[in-house]
């Protein structure tokens, strides 16, 4: 019985972009193509798992292109891939046709930029890109910001049995400030503010590395080739894993 998933070798070489069917027939006729080490005849079919080589070099289907998204997460959406446990999860909310997962986290009470991808390799590299993994936030607190508050936030706060790394902090309005972190401690900004007896009213992430928040709440877009190229430059020398998000 013929395998319905079989493909003629010339068609296969054409479909994977190696050459045209006509050129494939010539290569086969010249004995330059092998299937599992054997020289095939014209019209030979292959099935999944067969090893095809031309001039001794393995021919394989190109890897499926990965998805890279920037998403403006609303308050109330949870950054988890466990869709069975959490109903308000980021995966169901975006409902992308391909399997994607968030890079890092943004807690349920926070909103703003988060990146998602189907590329596990780039996730690890970004989370390890310690000094180049800037995350910029706009934060509103429950009372007027003082010079002491700004100074302490910038130089470091003792939370989670460690001292937060020095960071850039700038007042925007009476109760609002901007902060740029390279760390990713769990609920870091909220814990830092709590230590100084401030309560976070609103927390919005507006930038991750070179990606800026430029879409409405609840909307997402694909990263551009230029954005992706710049990310790869920034993470080229990543070495130490960072965990968590504010």
Secondary structure, 3 states (H helix, E strand, C coil): CCCCCCEEHHHHHHHCCCCCHHHHHHHHHCCCEEECCEECCCCCEECCCCCEEECCEEECCCCCCCCEEEEEECCCCECCCCCCCCCCEHHHHHCCCCCCEECCCCCCCCEEEEEEECCHHHHHHHHHCHHHCCEEEEEEECCCCCHHHHHHHHHCCEECCEECCCCEEEEEECCEEEEEECCCCCCHHHHHHHHCCCCEEEEEEEEECCEECCCCCCCEEECCHHHHHHHHHHCCCCCCCCCCCC
